[in-house]
Amino acid sequence: MKELRTVNEWYDVLEQSKENPLFVLKHSTTCPVSAAAYNAFESSAEEVPKYFLKVQESRPVSNEIESNLHVEHQSPQLFLLKDGQAVWQATHYSISGPQIKKAVENYGS
């Protein structure tokens, strides 16, 4: 798992998604629901590249993701990106191992 800290890193990841699907998690370091989502995301066994950002520390990146993907900001929020677009997303308690696995099965190939 790699942390995204800059807008340029975000654009690199967005470009990478045109080659292979990948996950991006918007994570709040002060929210227990976000901590649970982060743990589920981190421990998922799916073989898809994983990226995350801390929304408090990387607000410009979070804002850019919202703008580029045309999805209203929530935290926690997990996206499966493919071809430069969010093909799947989940928020809050919907971010779980089984849901992540299902997203990869349905959209990841």
C-alpha positions in Angstrom: 0.0 0.0 0.0 1.3 3.4 -0.9 0.3 6.8 0.5 -0.7 9.5 -1.9 0.5 12.9 -0.7 0.6 15.2 -3.8 -1.7 16.0 -6.7 1.0 14.8 -9.1 1.1 11.4 -7.4 -2.7 11.3 -7.8 -2.4 12.0 -11.5 0.3 9.3 -11.8 -2.1 6.8 -10.2 -5.0 7.9 -12.4 -2.8 7.2 -15.4 -1.7 3.8 -14.0 -5.4 2.8 -13.8 -5.5 3.0 -17.6 -3.1 0.0 -17.7 -4.4 -2.0 -14.7 -7.2 -1.6 -12.2 -6.3 -0.2 -8.7 -7.8 0.9 -5.5 -7.6 4.3 -3.8 -8.9 4.8 -0.3 -9.7 8.3 1.2 -9.0 7.8 4.9 -9.6 10.0 7.9 -7.1 9.5 10.7 -9.5 10.7 13.4 -12.6 8.6 12.6 -13.1 5.1 14.0 -15.3 4.1 11.0 -12.4 5.1 8.8 -10.0 3.1 10.9 -12.1 0.0 10.4 -12.3 0.6 6.7 -8.6 1.1 6.5 -8.0 -2.2 8.3 -10.3 -4.1 6.0 -8.7 -2.5 3.0 -5.2 -3.2 4.2 -5.9 -6.8 5.1 -7.8 -7.7 1.9 -5.9 -10.3 -0.1 -6.9 -9.0 -3.5 -4.0 -8.7 -5.9 -4.8 -5.2 -7.0 -2.5 -2.2 -6.3 -3.6 -0.2 -3.3 -3.2 3.5 -2.6 -4.5 5.6 0.2 -4.5 9.2 1.3 -5.1 10.9 4.7 -7.8 13.5 3.9 -6.7 15.9 6.7 -3.1 15.9 5.6 -3.7 15.8 1.8 -6.8 17.9 1.3 -5.7 19.2 -2.1 -5.4 15.5 -3.3 -8.8 14.7 -1.8 -10.4 17.7 -3.6 -8.7 16.8 -6.9 -10.0 13.2 -6.6 -13.6 14.5 -6.0 -13.3 16.8 -9.0 -11.7 14.3 -11.4 -14.0 11.4 -10.5 -17.2 13.5 -10.2 -18.1 11.7 -6.9 -19.0 13.7 -3.8 -16.4 13.5 -1.0 -17.0 11.1 1.8 -14.6 9.6 4.3 -13.8 6.8 4.4 -14.3 6.3 0.7 -12.9 3.5 -1.5 -12.6 3.6 -5.3 -11.7 0.9 -7.8 -10.2 2.8 -10.7 -10.1 1.4 -14.2 -9.3 3.3 -17.4 -9.0 6.5 -15.5 -12.5 6.3 -14.0 -14.1 5.0 -10.8 -15.9 1.8 -11.9 -16.9 1.0 -8.3 -17.0 2.9 -5.0 -18.0 2.2 -1.4 -18.1 4.3 1.7 -18.2 3.8 5.5 -19.3 0.4 6.6 -19.6 -0.8 3.0 -15.8 -1.0 2.9 -15.2 -4.6 3.9 -13.2 -7.6 2.8 -16.2 -9.3 1.0 -17.2 -6.1 -0.8 -13.6 -5.5 -1.9 -13.4 -9.0 -3.2 -16.7 -8.7 -5.0 -15.6 -5.4 -6.7 -12.5 -7.1 -8.0 -14.5 -10.0 -9.3 -17.1 -7.8 -11.0 -14.9 -4.9 -12.3 -11.2 -5.8 -11.8 -10.4 -7.7 -15.0 
